[in-house]
Amino acid sequence: MTPTLLSVNLRGILRTVAPLLRQLTEAELSRKASPEKWSAKEVLGHLIDSAYNNHRRFLRALDQEDLIFTGYDQKAWVMLNGYQEREGSEVIDTFLLVQQHLAALLSRLPAERVNALTTRHKFHRMAMRKVAKNTPSSLGFLIEDYLFHLVHHLRQIFPDFQSTWYAGYQESADKFRLS
């Protein structure tokens, strides 16, 4: 996978979802299916936090021999950042800007580092599309998994969101859902 293609795919996702997000009303962005479920603003907030964390991971991957990264408390960060209490337009704008910032980084990553294989990773514990422990994988896999994660959450807001063109797409993975 080339870094440019990864960036193009992220930018394509954003071009598709941006007008859909901007059509949502404040009430639609704030609505929760139940008290324990995230609203659309909170889903977007989670994707902001995820982009920040993955931006750091992708940069750090260039300076370390392995692909082992620390995690974060996703639910706590959504609450601490107060996405539900913010204006929907602010959350949408931040989401789009942070993702564009990440796309800019992706286009500049060295292809040899993106595609370098290693067994020193924790993808069996952190990725949505898990790989077996000690199975060779790459930074490119982690980036594709980030795009898969992004589309998964966008489908929580727009169930019919089409994503067959994004990097790492697999028909079987498309049916994957987290409980």
N, C-alpha and C positions, 0 to 999 in steps of 0.2 A: 504494500500500500504506500502510495506516495504522500508526503505531507501536504502537497498542494491539493490532491484529491480529497484528503480529509477536511481541509479548510473549505474547499468548494462545497462539499456535502453539508458541512455545518451551516455555511451561508445559505445554501438552498433550503434547509429546514427553516431557517429564520425568515427567509423571504416568503415562504409558504404560511408560516404561523403568524407573522406580524399583523397582517390585515385582519385575521380572525380574532386575535387578541384585542385589537383596537375597536372591534365591534361589540365587545362585551360591555354591559352596563356595570356600574358599581355594585348593584345588587347581585348580579350574576357572578361577579368576581369574588364577592364576600360570602356567598351562599355555601353552607356546609351540609352535606348529605346527613351527617350525624355529628354529635359533639366531638367524637374521637377522629373524624375524618378531616383532612385538610380542605380548605376552600381553594379556589383557583389562585387567589393571591398567595396563599401559603405554599401551594405547589410551585408556583413561579419563584417564590422566595427560596424554597428548597433548591431549585435549579440554579439560583444565583449563588447560594452557598456552595453547591456542588461545583459550579464553574470556578469559583475562587480556589477551592481545594484542589481541583484537577489541574488548574493552571499551574499551581505550585508544584504538584506532582510531576507534570510534564517537564517543567524546568529542572527540577531536582534530578530527574532521571538522566539528564545530561551530565551531571556531576557525580554520580554514584555508580557503582558496579552492579547493583541489584535493582529490582523494581519493588522494593518493600517500602511501604508508606504508612504513616499513622492514619487512623480514622478520625471521626468526629461524631458527636452526638447530634444527629440530624434533627430529631424532634426538638431538642433543647435549643439548637441554633435558630430554628424557625420561630420559636416562642421568644427568644431573647432579641431577635431582630425585629419583632413586632410587625411582621408583614400584614397580618389581619387588620391592624389598626391604621395602616398607611393608605393613602389614596391609591386606587387601582392604577391610575396612569403613571404614578411614580414607580410602582412595582414593575409594570410592563416596560417602561423606558429603561429601568435599571437592568432588567432581565435581558433585553435586546442589546444594550451596550456591553454588558459583561460577556455575553456570548460572542459578540463581534470582536471583542478584545481577545478572547480565546481563539477565535478563528484566525486572527492575525498571527498569533503565536504558532498555530499549527502549520501555517504556510511556510514558516521559517525554520522549522525543526530539521535537523540533518537526517536525510533518508536512511543513512546507514545506522543511525541510532534508533530510529523509529522501527526498523525491521530487524535489528539485532535480537537474536534469540537468547534466552536465559531460563534456567530452572529456578533461579533465585527470585521468587515473587510470592505473593500471598493472594493471587487471583482466585484461588479455590475458596477464599473466605471473603473477599471484598467485591468481586465482579458480579454483575447480574448474570452474565453468560459464563458460568464457572468453568474452569479447567482443572483437571486433576492436579493434586499436589505433585511437584517435581516434573510436571510436563513442560517442555519448552514453550515459552510464549514471548511476547514482545511488547514494547511500548505501543506499537501500532494496534495490538489487540486491546490494550487498555483504552486507547483513544476511541477505537470503534465501539468498545463497550460503553464509553461515556455517551456516544451518539445514540446507542441503543437505549440507554437509561433516559436520555433527554426525550426521545420519541415516546418511550413508555409513559413518562409523566405527562407529556403533552396530550397523549390519548386519554388521560384521566380527565382532562378539560374538554377535549374534542374527540370523542370515541371513534369517529370516522376519519381521523387524521391519517393521511396516506404517507407512507414512508418507504415504499418499495425501492426507492432510488438511493437510500443513504448507505454509507460504507458499512460493510459487515452484515448487510441484510441477508437473512435466510428465512425462507418460508416457515420452517419449523420454529425458528426463534420468534417469529412474528406472533405466534400463538402463546408465547410465554407471558405469564402474568404473575405478579407478586400477590400474595394474599394479604 
